[in-house]
Amino acid sequence: MGIVAGLDSSPDFTRIVVCDTDTGAVLRQGYAPHPVESTESGGRPSDVDPQAWLLSLGEAAGGGLLEGVQAIGVSAQQNGLVPLDAQGNTVRPALVGGDKRAQVAAADLVDALGGREAWAQAVGCVPQAAQPVTKLRWLNRTEPDAAQRTAVLLQAHDWLVWQLLGRPLRRTTDRGGASGTGYWSAATGAYRPDLVELALGHQATLPEVLGPSEAAGTTPEGLLISAGTGETMAAAFGLGIGLGDAVVSLGASGSVMAVHTEALADPSGMITSLADATGLHLPVVTTLNAVRTLRGAAELLGLPDLESLSELAMKSTPGSHGLVLLPYLEGERTPNLPHTAGTLAGLRRESMRPEHLARAAFEGMLCGLADALDVLRGRGVDVRRVFLLGAAAELSAVQAAAPALFGAQVVVPQPADYAALGAARQAAWALGVSQGTLDPRLPPVWQGAVAQVLEPGEELAVGQAVRQQYVSVREQTHPGAFRA
């Protein structure tokens, strides 16, 4: 039996799982928060000293947690840009998260290359404020001195891997991480240095892109470090999803991703064409309004929490007595309606009851995510099973409606840090390949996630009727939104 570790450096904490290489069974775990203060508004900062990640890692690995470990895989928050100078020192704090400061830079880049379709064809995605390429444009326009000194571009997991290996001359990344930068194409497997120059104003050194089972290197102590990847790809790998599977993640905003055999170029910008951690592809569609829809409804109804909203919604019936909520409360990205607002339709005397509004909030959120699933299906992505993630996935109103509205079997995995598990599985793969015991094309088979399985069953026809009611209101309110 071998032992490997998976490290997940999220925006808020570091979690480490130590696993058996053969089964994936978790042997022990470590956790530590990131020593980062919030902004004045209480949100996460957009600028973070990467040393905070190392401090958190050291604390999480304390107490001999890594004793006996032969290999480590690293997962980290996506879209974290770490600009380094020619000597390998950080030029400025890392730019992390969905940095709203870069929204103008994103629009600027779209125009500079000739439009959304040009970007979709070039790198499989249209620039968004969070992406490294857009942050480079912001840096160039806002902090030109820092931009001029920037010589090397890394992401969060690239930087952590590089630090664990002792800052070697060789710097690496993986397909998954590279595919989210905005200057590497999952379709061609190549960088677009011209896009780096377009954004930053000059060329910069980019990390070597490793294959899924390759190792980034070995520490002086003999510990193998695998390629690493972004949190989204690591979580998909930890869940063990494959062709025919999709993952719907319920956060304040929502995301839908699925495993596919090829990269997708989408000029509408709704699909971001990422690479996964196995050698396949991971197209992602994002909605801006998921759990924030539920929280807004709970506040409107004077309810203390989402559990209370769910209990109230269960007193209504499918279709919410004709009440339809288009949940575009913060504008929307799928469909692309950045300046719109939400719509409540179907108001009649008999539908104006709290339980119907509560049910309409759940159905509106899930229908919006079903629209995102249909964007993928419309491009030939096979979706037969949907993994539902996030705390809201445990709510009875979500579980009652999701299978019929999604038109697929719904799997609700037991809560776990699947990104850390995916990083550990990657480490086991790289270790097995280095020892000659695993095929570089086939990852280790680990135990699947413990999960609740929900079938659409006889409710499928009812779900289709609810979707049709929703689509009818959407088309009346925003005609042709998905054809724009």
URWODA-V141690 format. One record per residue. N is the residue number from 1. RES is the residue in three letters. PSI is psi in degrees with one decimal (999 if undefined). Layout:
BEGIN
n & res & psi
N & RES & PSI
N & RES & PSI
END
This chain:
BEGIN
n & res & psi
1 & MET & 131.7
2 & GLY & 166.9
3 & ILE & 131.8
4 & VAL & 164.4
5 & ALA & 146.0
6 & GLY & 129.0
7 & LEU & 124.0
8 & ASP & 110.7
9 & SER & 93.4
10 & SER & 179.9
11 & PRO & -26.1
12 & ASP & -20.9
13 & PHE & 168.9
14 & THR & 129.6
15 & ARG & 137.1
16 & ILE & 131.3
17 & VAL & 136.6
18 & VAL & 123.0
19 & CYS & 153.8
20 & ASP & 131.4
21 & THR & -27.4
22 & ASP & -39.3
23 & THR & -20.6
24 & GLY & 3.2
25 & ALA & 133.9
26 & VAL & 121.5
27 & LEU & -37.3
28 & ARG & 164.1
29 & GLN & 154.6
30 & GLY & 153.7
31 & TYR & 143.8
32 & ALA & 138.3
33 & PRO & 159.2
34 & HIS & 132.7
35 & PRO & 66.4
36 & VAL & 129.2
37 & GLU & 151.9
38 & SER & 169.5
39 & THR & 175.9
40 & GLU & -31.0
41 & SER & -2.9
42 & GLY & -4.1
43 & GLY & -177.6
44 & ARG & 145.2
45 & PRO & 153.6
46 & SER & -15.6
47 & ASP & 124.3
48 & VAL & 132.9
49 & ASP & 118.9
50 & PRO & -22.9
51 & GLN & -26.6
52 & ALA & -34.5
53 & TRP & -40.0
54 & LEU & -40.3
55 & LEU & -43.4
56 & SER & -40.6
57 & LEU & -46.6
58 & GLY & -39.4
59 & GLU & -41.6
60 & ALA & -30.8
61 & ALA & 6.1
62 & GLY & 169.2
63 & GLY & 25.2
64 & GLY & 23.0
65 & LEU & -36.7
66 & LEU & 12.2
67 & GLU & 128.3
68 & GLY & -4.9
69 & VAL & 135.3
70 & GLN & -21.9
71 & ALA & 150.9
72 & ILE & 137.2
73 & GLY & 145.1
74 & VAL & 124.5
75 & SER & 144.3
76 & ALA & 163.7
77 & GLN & 137.2
78 & GLN & 160.6
79 & ASN & 13.6
80 & GLY & 110.8
81 & LEU & 123.6
82 & VAL & 101.2
83 & PRO & 127.5
84 & LEU & 152.7
85 & ASP & -175.6
86 & ALA & -21.3
87 & GLN & -1.2
88 & GLY & 10.9
89 & ASN & 148.9
90 & THR & 131.7
91 & VAL & -35.1
92 & ARG & 170.9
93 & PRO & 154.5
94 & ALA & 142.3
95 & LEU & 118.4
96 & VAL & 162.9
97 & GLY & -167.8
98 & GLY & 81.4
99 & ASP & 101.7
100 & LYS & -19.7
101 & ARG & -23.4
102 & ALA & 9.9
103 & GLN & -42.0
104 & VAL & -38.0
105 & ALA & -35.7
106 & ALA & -48.5
107 & ALA & -36.6
108 & ASP & -43.7
109 & LEU & -40.4
110 & VAL & -46.6
111 & ASP & -37.2
112 & ALA & -30.0
113 & LEU & -8.0
114 & GLY & 19.3
115 & GLY & 172.9
116 & ARG & -41.0
117 & GLU & -37.2
118 & ALA & -40.5
119 & TRP & -42.0
120 & ALA & -40.5
121 & GLN & -33.6
122 & ALA & -48.1
123 & VAL & 8.2
124 & GLY & 8.5
125 & CYS & 156.5
126 & VAL & 132.7
127 & PRO & 132.3
128 & GLN & 163.1
129 & ALA & -29.2
130 & ALA & -22.3
131 & GLN & 147.3
132 & PRO & -40.6
133 & VAL & -36.9
134 & THR & -37.9
135 & LYS & -33.1
136 & LEU & -41.8
137 & ARG & -42.9
138 & TRP & -43.3
139 & LEU & -44.0
140 & ASN & -39.9
141 & ARG & -29.1
142 & THR & -35.9
143 & GLU & 68.3
144 & PRO & -32.1
145 & ASP & -44.7
146 & ALA & -39.6
147 & ALA & -41.0
148 & GLN & -32.9
149 & ARG & -10.8
150 & THR & 120.2
151 & ALA & -21.4
152 & VAL & 138.1
153 & LEU & 121.3
154 & LEU & 158.4
155 & GLN & 177.0
156 & ALA & -48.8
157 & HIS & -30.6
158 & ASP & -45.6
159 & TRP & -41.3
160 & LEU & -43.1
161 & VAL & -45.2
162 & TRP & -40.3
163 & GLN & -43.2
164 & LEU & -32.0
165 & LEU & 1.5
166 & GLY & 25.7
167 & ARG & 56.5
168 & PRO & 169.1
169 & LEU & -34.0
170 & ARG & 127.1
171 & ARG & 139.1
172 & THR & 163.3
173 & THR & -169.4
174 & ASP & 173.1
175 & ARG & -43.2
176 & GLY & -51.5
177 & GLY & -44.0
178 & ALA & -34.6
179 & SER & -15.6
180 & GLY & 0.1
181 & THR & -30.5
182 & GLY & 2.5
183 & TYR & 23.1
184 & TRP & 136.5
185 & SER & 123.8
186 & ALA & -25.2
187 & ALA & -41.7
188 & THR & -18.1
189 & GLY & 29.2
190 & ALA & 151.7
191 & TYR & 157.7
192 & ARG & 83.2
193 & PRO & -27.1
194 & ASP & -28.7
195 & LEU & -31.5
196 & VAL & -45.1
197 & GLU & -37.6
198 & LEU & -39.9
199 & ALA & -47.0
200 & LEU & -24.7
201 & GLY & -9.1
202 & HIS & 169.4
203 & GLN & 157.8
204 & ALA & 157.4
205 & THR & 130.8
206 & LEU & 146.1
207 & PRO & 149.4
208 & GLU & 134.6
209 & VAL & 116.2
210 & LEU & 155.9
211 & GLY & 165.4
212 & PRO & -34.7
213 & SER & 6.5
214 & GLU & 153.9
215 & ALA & 143.6
216 & ALA & -24.3
217 & GLY & -172.2
218 & THR & 135.3
219 & THR & 163.7
220 & PRO & -24.8
221 & GLU & -0.8
222 & GLY & 13.2
223 & LEU & 122.8
224 & LEU & 135.8
225 & ILE & 122.7
226 & SER & -177.7
227 & ALA & -30.3
228 & GLY & 168.9
229 & THR & 176.2
230 & GLY & 163.0
231 & GLU & -40.2
232 & THR & -47.3
233 & MET & -38.8
234 & ALA & -41.0
235 & ALA & -40.9
236 & ALA & -40.8
237 & PHE & -38.7
238 & GLY & -35.2
239 & LEU & -25.0
240 & GLY & 29.3
241 & ILE & 153.1
242 & GLY & -165.5
243 & LEU & 134.3
244 & GLY & -7.9
245 & ASP & 145.9
246 & ALA & 156.4
247 & VAL & 124.4
248 & VAL & 118.5
249 & SER & 123.8
250 & LEU & 93.0
251 & GLY & -162.3
252 & ALA & -45.9
253 & SER & 171.9
254 & GLY & 156.2
255 & SER & 147.3
256 & VAL & 124.1
257 & MET & 154.2
258 & ALA & 153.1
259 & VAL & 134.2
260 & HIS & 161.3
261 & THR & -14.0
262 & GLU & 160.8
263 & ALA & 145.6
264 & LEU & 128.8
265 & ALA & 120.0
266 & ASP & 101.2
267 & PRO & -19.6
268 & SER & -20.5
269 & GLY & -0.2
270 & MET & -32.4
271 & ILE & 128.5
272 & THR & 120.5
273 & SER & 94.2
274 & LEU & 162.7
275 & ALA & 150.2
276 & ASP & -168.9
277 & ALA & 12.0
278 & THR & -9.9
279 & GLY & -4.4
280 & LEU & -158.3
281 & HIS & 157.7
282 & LEU & 73.9
283 & PRO & 137.4
284 & VAL & 136.0
285 & VAL & 133.2
286 & THR & 139.1
287 & THR & 144.8
288 & LEU & -15.7
289 & ASN & 98.3
290 & ALA & -100.1
291 & VAL & -24.2
292 & ARG & -27.0
293 & THR & -43.6
294 & LEU & -41.5
295 & ARG & -39.6
296 & GLY & -41.8
297 & ALA & -40.8
298 & ALA & -42.0
299 & GLU & -42.1
300 & LEU & -37.2
301 & LEU & 0.9
302 & GLY & 29.4
303 & LEU & 146.2
304 & PRO & -24.3
305 & ASP & 175.6
306 & LEU & -28.0
307 & GLU & -41.1
308 & SER & -39.0
309 & LEU & -41.3
310 & SER & -44.2
311 & GLU & -41.2
312 & LEU & -42.8
313 & ALA & -33.7
314 & MET & -10.9
315 & LYS & -11.3
316 & SER & -171.2
317 & THR & 161.4
318 & PRO & 133.6
319 & GLY & -6.9
320 & SER & 35.7
321 & HIS & 33.0
322 & GLY & -2.0
323 & LEU & 130.5
324 & VAL & 128.1
325 & LEU & 115.6
326 & LEU & 114.0
327 & PRO & 42.8
328 & TYR & 55.7
329 & LEU & -28.9
330 & GLU & 35.3
331 & GLY & -173.1
332 & GLU & 153.1
333 & ARG & -26.4
334 & THR & 92.0
335 & PRO & 169.9
336 & ASN & 90.4
337 & LEU & 69.1
338 & PRO & -22.7
339 & HIS & 13.1
340 & THR & -179.0
341 & ALA & 170.9
342 & GLY & 163.1
343 & THR & 134.1
344 & LEU & 115.6
345 & ALA & 162.6
346 & GLY & 21.6
347 & LEU & 117.5
348 & ARG & 164.3
349 & ARG & -40.2
350 & GLU & -19.0
351 & SER & -8.3
352 & MET & 66.3
353 & ARG & 147.8
354 & PRO & -40.7
355 & GLU & -32.7
356 & HIS & -38.1
357 & LEU & -39.7
358 & ALA & -45.4
359 & ARG & -39.7
360 & ALA & -32.8
361 & ALA & -44.2
362 & PHE & -45.0
363 & GLU & -37.2
364 & GLY & -44.8
365 & MET & -47.5
366 & LEU & -34.1
367 & CYS & -36.0
368 & GLY & -39.6
369 & LEU & -33.4
370 & ALA & -35.9
371 & ASP & -42.0
372 & ALA & -40.7
373 & LEU & -39.8
374 & ASP & -29.1
375 & VAL & -43.1
376 & LEU & -45.5
377 & ARG & -36.6
378 & GLY & -18.2
379 & ARG & 15.5
380 & GLY & 11.2
381 & VAL & 126.4
382 & ASP & 123.2
383 & VAL & 104.3
384 & ARG & -20.6
385 & ARG & 136.4
386 & VAL & 121.3
387 & PHE & 127.5
388 & LEU & 117.6
389 & LEU & 157.1
390 & GLY & 155.7
391 & ALA & -34.1
392 & ALA & -17.6
393 & ALA & -19.4
394 & GLU & -11.5
395 & LEU & 138.6
396 & SER & -35.6
397 & ALA & -33.2
398 & VAL & -48.1
399 & GLN & -30.9
400 & ALA & -34.0
401 & ALA & -28.6
402 & ALA & -48.4
403 & PRO & -43.8
404 & ALA & -37.8
405 & LEU & -34.4
406 & PHE & -18.9
407 & GLY & 37.3
408 & ALA & 162.3
409 & GLN & 136.7
410 & VAL & 130.2
411 & VAL & 124.7
412 & VAL & 96.9
413 & PRO & 152.0
414 & GLN & 136.7
415 & PRO & 132.6
416 & ALA & 165.4
417 & ASP & 86.0
418 & TYR & -24.3
419 & ALA & -43.9
420 & ALA & -39.4
421 & LEU & -39.7
422 & GLY & -39.4
423 & ALA & -40.0
424 & ALA & -39.8
425 & ARG & -38.7
426 & GLN & -41.2
427 & ALA & -41.1
428 & ALA & -37.8
429 & TRP & -50.6
430 & ALA & -38.4
431 & LEU & -45.4
432 & GLY & -39.0
433 & VAL & -41.7
434 & SER & -28.2
435 & GLN & -5.7
436 & GLY & 16.3
437 & THR & -10.5
438 & LEU & 147.6
439 & ASP & 130.5
440 & PRO & -12.5
441 & ARG & -12.4
442 & LEU & 114.5
443 & PRO & 160.1
444 & PRO & 143.7
445 & VAL & 115.3
446 & TRP & 163.9
447 & GLN & 135.8
448 & GLY & 164.2
449 & ALA & 140.0
450 & VAL & 127.5
451 & ALA & 158.3
452 & GLN & 132.4
453 & VAL & 126.1
454 & LEU & 128.4
455 & GLU & 144.9
456 & PRO & -35.4
457 & GLY & -139.9
458 & GLU & -13.7
459 & GLU & -4.2
460 & LEU & -44.0
461 & ALA & -37.5
462 & VAL & -42.7
463 & GLY & -40.3
464 & GLN & -35.9
465 & ALA & -39.5
466 & VAL & -43.6
467 & ARG & -42.2
468 & GLN & -38.7
469 & GLN & -41.8
470 & TYR & -47.9
471 & VAL & -37.7
472 & SER & -43.7
473 & VAL & -40.6
474 & ARG & -42.8
475 & GLU & -33.4
476 & GLN & -37.9
477 & THR & -39.8
478 & HIS & 69.7
479 & PRO & 131.8
480 & GLY & 19.1
481 & ALA & -35.3
482 & PHE & 1.4
483 & ARG & -3.9
484 & ALA & 999
END
